[in-house]
Amino acid sequence: MFLGLITVLIASCSATKFVPDDSYLLEKVQIRSEQKKFPVSDLAPYIHQQANSRWFSLFKIPLGTYALAGKDTTKWMNRTLRRIGEEPVVFDSVQARLSCQDLTTAMQNMGYMHAAVDLKTKRHGKKLTAIYLLRPGEPYYIHHVAYDVQDDSIAALLRLDKPENQQLRAGSQFTVARLNEERQRITTLLVNSGYYRFHKDYIQFSADSARNSQDVNITLHLLKYRANSSSPETLHPRYNISEVRFMSGDEDEQLHLRQKVLEYNTAIEPGKYYSAADLQKTYHNFGKLQAIRYTNITFREHPDTTLLDCDIQLSTNKPSTISFQPEGTNTAGDLGAAATLTYTNKNLFHGSEMLSIALRGAFEAITGLEGYKDQNYQEYSVETKLTFPRFVAPFLSRSFRRRSQATTELAVSWNLQNRPEFHRRVFSTAWRYRWAEPHHHISYRLDFLDLNYVYMPWISETFKHDYLESASSRNAILRYNYEDLFIMKIGFGLTYSDGENSVRANVETAGNLLDAVSRASGFKINDNGQRTLFNIAYAQYAKFDFDYTHLFQFDSHNALALHGGFGIAYPYGNSKVLPFEKRYFSGGANSVRGWSVRGLGPGKFRGSDGRIDFINQTGDMKLDLNAEYRTFLFWKFNGAAFIDAGNIWTLRNYAEQPGGQFKLKDFYKQIAVAYGLGLRLNFDYFILRLDMGMKAINPAYRTQQEHYAIFHPKFSRDFSFHFAVGLPF
């Protein structure tokens, strides 16, 4: 593979064979400015012709692939290489001249009215570098702003004579973008205040500048209304909603939603002024209902009036669907199969309430397990969810419910697992709320009540003797995870994403309510000193997680993603160990990719018993630091080069995890580091990901070579391969 890349790189140097005589291959494009602090990168989109793309911003592999082809297009290989490669970009002086014009216009729109652009070229053989030198000059500033509003009603509404209602301010830099923002602000305000026929072309600007001065006087003109070019000027009509009607878009001409639900999701109300914002909110409200397939909203004017009738046409989905999903599993070489049958009703009570019932069965043939009667694994589960497309809660005002884009979920599940070592039953029920603020790019989640009951009806005597009861191998962490347990938690989560920055935060606590009730009611205390409910201990802990990702988009083909994640959980009161499902693990496709899942940590702990390492290699605190350079390759293939660092630690000193406790003076020495390459197959709606990671620094080492694996790589020891769906962060 390495030799192949070298060949392609060398071939890219000979790509000039496809460049006609008296023409040049565009090797590089640069933008420079006479002013040091001028935002040069903002003007890159105005360059009409860019050089050939580079993998990881360094290697012109697509061009090299194209250059490997011969000129005889009748041959299949030549056509294939040209198709997957990238044709050489030949410098075009016409495109360069247009780029200079657009760059000049862009700088003028930024307030540099005397801007100019010089094009310089450097030739080396048949290759050319184009350099655009920007000469912005001095920027212009707004000296005075005047308003010419020719409609008295609109003038009274806008009140632009008040400074607090003005967005254009004297002393600010004059830019076309700032003028457009003011035009859009006023237009939005008016179309949300009844002015159904108003548009931004009714707002115009005039600008005057004094000679030998960088000061500009701005006048905003808001023109009167004209129905068409031959109509006289009049005041802008202000419309009220007269009537709202709901119609079916289905063949049976019946609306399958309750009238109350229709009104609840309609922001357009009779008697109110027309509002474009209410129109969009109504579209959004119906769009998020699972029962609705599409929505069409139209307005009709009453002749010779300023009244509007609103017609809302709704088409619904089929209420019930059944899906079947088979699976194949391979757990450490043990083959198995699973299947899920799901029934979904998207309009249970004719209010777009969604009911789903999922039945799942799984079987796995376990090999190499000695001392146990049953050698297979079986799992059966049923999960039921009922989702309401609104807040279902008391003490909330109707206006708040309508403003909030919320869902309420009730979930109940039962899971049965039979393994050779034990039988396990898990009953879960939860009441959750989710709501969002799209204009702020924020979504929230509140787990108002989340109850899990873990019941262990049977544990084999062999497993008890080997791991739970033997004095020589007793494991407190393992034993805690094979006892009956109640987990009753509440949690709150927040997610923010604007395409460049992404933040996720989550906090949850468990057992506090049960602890208060148990102390007040005098619940029994078991042999381990734990308070119990129905003779079953309950978990008590607090947990906090935080993730941040920032994306640097260099161009359409290359980006750098930086990610940091931190989590901490502390068991207290009725618990000395976190429940297994709440403990952290490291390694795997979304963590430090030089290690397999649960293969790293805690601290410098090194697993030695493969049967229980999945329990021992967990912790109470986690740190992840990742840098991933992403690049487009060809067709739907993307590539990545990454560096990962992190580990997990325990907050308490557990005998079963020597070297795993977090200590401020030592933790930085225990941060594992990995590096590697990835391949992504991007189908837009989902991404298949292959990552190949190598250990660089291993905190759980026996030898110096193993510690600094980056200098002493050993493929059989340090390599990990990961397959996943979606990006890691």
C-alpha positions, -999 to +999 in steps of 0.1 A: +000+000+000+028+024+009+046+017-024+012+023-042+009+057-026+045+066-036+037+056-071+006+078-072+026+108-057+053+104-084+026+102-111+010+134-099+043+151-108+038+140-144+002+152-147+014+179-170+013+155-199-025+162-200-019+200-200-020+215-236+009+234-250+011+271-240-010+263-209-001+257-173-012+233-145-026+254-116-003+241-089-014+264-060-036+294-052-027+319-026-045+350-012-024+377+004-031+411+018-012+443+022-029+447+056-017+422+082-050+418+101-073+417+071-095+385+071-080+369+040-096+335+046-131+350+044-125+358+007-114+324-004-149+315-017-146+343-043-118+325-061-133+309-092-105+284-099-088+263-072-059+239-076-064+202-075-076+188-042-051+173-017-056+144+007-050+157+043-042+191+026-008+176+016-010+149-011-025+153-046-035+116-047-066+122-069-045+140-095-018+113-093-044+086-099-057+105-130-021+109-142-016+071-141-040+068-169-029+067-205-043+089-232-060+060-250-096+062-236-107+030-254-089+010-227-109+001-196-081+008-171-075+043-184-112+052-182-114+038-147-083+057-135-097+089-150-131+084-134-119+078-099-091+104-102-092+142-107-085+159-140-057+185-139-068+220-134-055+242-162-050+278-153-077+300-170-069+337-173-106+345-178-115+328-145-086+346-128-099+380-141-134+372-128-119+362-094-102+396-092-135+414-100-154+394-074-127+399-048-128+437-054-166+437-051-164+416-019-140+441-003-161+470-014-191+453+003-170+451+034-166+489+034-133+492+015-146+514-013-112+519-029-101+483-028-081+467-056-066+433-065-034+425-082-028+391-098+007+377-098+018+344-113+049+322-107+058+297-134+079+266-129+080+245-161+044+238-170+031+246-134+018+279-122+011+294-088-016+322-088-012+348-061-040+373-055-027+404-037-055+423-019-051+460-015-081+470+006-072+506+015-090+524+043-124+513+054-155+536+054-175+543+085-211+553+090-213+590+100-250+596+102-282+575+097-315+590+085-349+572+080-374+580+053-405+559+061-433+569+037-460+549+055-471+565+088-486+533+102-453+515+097-434+544+111-455+543+142-449+506+145-411+507+139-404+539+159-371+543+143-367+577+158-358+560+191-321+549+193-330+516+210-349+506+178-320+513+155-295+487+144-274+510+122-252+531+144-230+561+137-193+551+141-197+515+129-179+503+098-199+506+066-206+473+051-233+460+027-238+430+050-248+454+078-273+472+055-288+438+045-291+428+081-311+459+088-333+454+058-340+418+068-347+428+104-373+453+095-388+430+069-391+402+094-407+425+120-433+437+095-443+403+080-447+390+116-470+420+124-497+416+098-480+429+066-487+398+045-476+415+012-445+432+024-411+422+011-375+435+014-375+453-020-397+480-004-366+490+016-338+508-002-307+527+009-289+557-004-253+566+007-234+598+004-198+604+013-178+636+015-148+641-008-115+631+008-133+615+037-141+579+048-174+590+064-207+578+048-242+592+055-269+565+051-306+571+044-330+542+047-361+546+024-392+525+032-414+529+001-452+528-001-471+498-013-479+491-050-499+461-060-482+461-094-462+485-116-493+502-130-511+506-096-509+538-076-490+540-043-509+534-012-503+525+025-492+489+031-523+467+039-522+450+073-540+417+074-559+399+101-567+362+102-605+356+097-609+319+098-587+288+101-600+256+084-586+221+085-589+198+055-578+163+048-554+155+020-562+118+021-585+099-003-611+091+025-613+129+032-613+123+069-590+139+094-576+113+117-566+138+144-587+152+172-599+188+168-581+198+201-548+184+187-552+203+155-558+236+174-530+229+198-504+226+170-517+256+150-500+289+159-523+308+134-553+320+152-585+339+141-584+376+152-547+378+152-525+396+128-509+375+101-474+363+111-449+345+089-433+332+121-467+317+132-469+301+097-435+285+100-442+273+136-474+257+124-455+239+096-429+228+122-455+216+147-473+194+123-441+183+107-429+167+140-461+147+145-455+111+135-491+108+122-486+135+096-471+128+062-472+163+048-488+197+054-499+224+030-510+258+043-526+284+020-542+318+026-572+334+008-579+371+008-615+384+013-622+407-016-618+444-008-608+437+028-576+430+048-590+397+061-573+363+054-588+328+055-562+301+063-566+266+049-545+238+065-544+206+045-531+176+062-522+141+049-516+113+074-494+083+075-507+047+078-513+044+116-498+009+120-466-008+108-448-040+116-410-044+110-387-074+114-349-070+119-326-100+119-291-098+132-259-119+132-235-117+162-200-127+169-187-122+204-151-132+208-156-160+182-190-172+197-215-171+168-251-162+174-283-148+159-310-124+170-342-110+157-365-081+166-402-078+157-416-043+162-452-031+161-457+007+158-489+027+159-483+064+151-517+077+160-529+057+190-554+081+205-559+102+173-534+128+187-502+115+170-493+095+201-469+068+191-470+033+206-442+008+199-438-027+211-406-045+203-401-082+209-365-095+207-349-129+209-312-138+208-292-170+209-254-175+211-234-207+211-207-203+237-176-224+233-145-231+254-165-228+287-156-256+311-174-266+343-209-254+333-239-275+323-255-252+298-231-240+271-254-215+254-267-179+259-304-170+254-321-136+257-357-125+254-370-091+259-401-069+254-400-031+253-430-008+251-428+029+245-457+054+244-447+089+232-468+120+234-459+149+211-462+175+239-456+181+276-477+158+297-474+174+331-494+194+356-489+231+365-477+241+331-495+270+314-511+265+280-489+292+264-457+275+277-468+241+263-475+256+229-442+274+228-422+243+237-414+217+211-416+188+234-423+151+237-432+130+267-422+093+268-434+065+290-412+033+286-416-001+302-393-031+294-386-066+306-353-084+298-345-121+304-310-134+301-299-170+306-261-176+306-242-207+316-229-188+347-261-170+358-297-160+350-305-123+350-338-104+348-341-067+344-373-047+347-372-010+337-397+018+335-391+055+328-409+088+323-389+112+302-393+147+287-375+160+256-378+196+242-358+218+220-350+254+211-340+252+174-333+289+170-306+285+198-295+250+185-302+236+219-321+204+230-329+192+265-337+159+281-352+153+316-354+118+330-381+126+356-382+090+368-361+061+357-364+028+377-344-003+371-349-036+390-321-062+385-330-097+397-306-126+398-327-157+403-299-182+398-261-182+398-242-215+391-222-230+419-191-231+397-193-193+391-199-186+428-169-207+438-145-193+413-153-156+416-178-147+443-172-168+474-137-183+472-114-166+497-085-167+473-103-150+444-132-131+460-140-099+440-161-073+456-167-053+424-178-085+406-200-097+435-218-063+437-228-067+400-244-101+407-267-091+435-303-080+432-304-042+430-328-012+427-316+018+407-340+048+408-325+079+391-333+113+378-312+130+352-309+161+330-291+165+297-283+193+274-271+193+238-259+222+217-247+220+181-243+247+154-223+227+129-190+240+142-192+235+179-209+207+197-215+205+235-232+177+255-236+177+292-255+153+314-260+150+352-279+123+371-283+111+406-298+079+420-311+066+453-315+099+472-353+097+473-352+061+483-326+069+510-348+097+525-378+074+526-358+045+540-344+065+568-378+080+576-395+046+575-367+025+590-361+001+561-341-030+569-303-031+567-287-062+552-255-079+561-234-055+540-248-025+559-270-014+530-306-002+535-331-023+515-364-019+498-383-052+498-351-068+510-333-055+479-305-029+482-307+003+462-279+021+444-269+056+454-245+077+433-240+110+414-227+112+379-217+141+355-206+139+319-193+166+295-183+165+258-170+192+235-162+190+198-149+218+176-147+215+138-121+234+118-133+234+081-103+242+060-121+237+026-147+215+011-124+185+013-105+189+045-114+194+082-099+189+116-121+178+145-109+183+181-128+165+209-126+164+246-147+143+270-148+141+307-170+121+331-170+114+368-193+093+390-192+088+427-209+061+447-219+071+482-244+064+510-259+030+502-232+021+476-195+016+477-193+005+440-211+020+410-235-003+392-218-019+362-240-001+336-230+033+351-192+026+352-169+040+325-148+020+301-121+030+277-109+018+243-130+009+213-143+028+183-153+060+201-125+063+226-088+055+225-087+034+193-054+017+199-072-006+225-103-028+221-135-021+239-129-023+277-093-031+270-077+000+287-074+010+323-082+018+349-050+037+354-021+014+350-041-017+359-034-046+335-061-073+331-050-109+338-082-129+340-101-127+307-133-141+323-138-111+346-117-083+330-148-068+315-158-060+351-124-050+364-115-028+334-141-002+344-138+030+365-155+060+381-138+087+360-130+090+323-109+114+302-109+114+263-088+137+241-090+132+203-078+149+172-090+137+138-081+151+104-108+142+079-104+143+042-124+135+011-109+107-010-131+098-040-167+088-048-183+082-013-150+074+005-135+097+031-103+091+050-091+101+085-059+103+105-063+105+142-045+107+176-063+096+207-054+100+243-072+091+276-079+066+303-103+057+331-097+057+369-114+047+401-120+072+428-116+046+455-088+022+460-102-012+451-081-043+458-092-059+426-079-030+405-043-023+417-029+009+401-064+021+391-071+048+416-069+085+404-040+104+420-033+140+410+005+135+411+004+104+389-026+105+366-008+123+337+017+094+336-012+070+330-027+087+300-027+063+271-020+075+235-029+059+202-027+069+166-041+055+134-059+058+101-096+054+092-117+048+062-153+061+060-180+051+035-204+081+034-240+075+022-252+109+035-279+093+057-254+071+075-217+065+076-199+031+078-165+035+096-134+014+097-106+026+121-072+010+125-054+021+157-019+015+171-008+020+206+017+048+211+021+050+249+008+022+270+004+029+308-001-008+316+033-021+306+058-047+316+087-036+295+101-003+283+094-013+247+057-020+256+055+013+274+066+034+245+051+013+217+054+042+192+092+036+191+089-002+193+057-011+173+046-047+173+016-053+152+003-084+170+005-066+204-004-030+195-029-031+167-067-028+170-094-028+143-128-012+148-160-012+127-187+013+136-216+033+122-214+071+124-185+094+133-167+089+166-175+125+178 
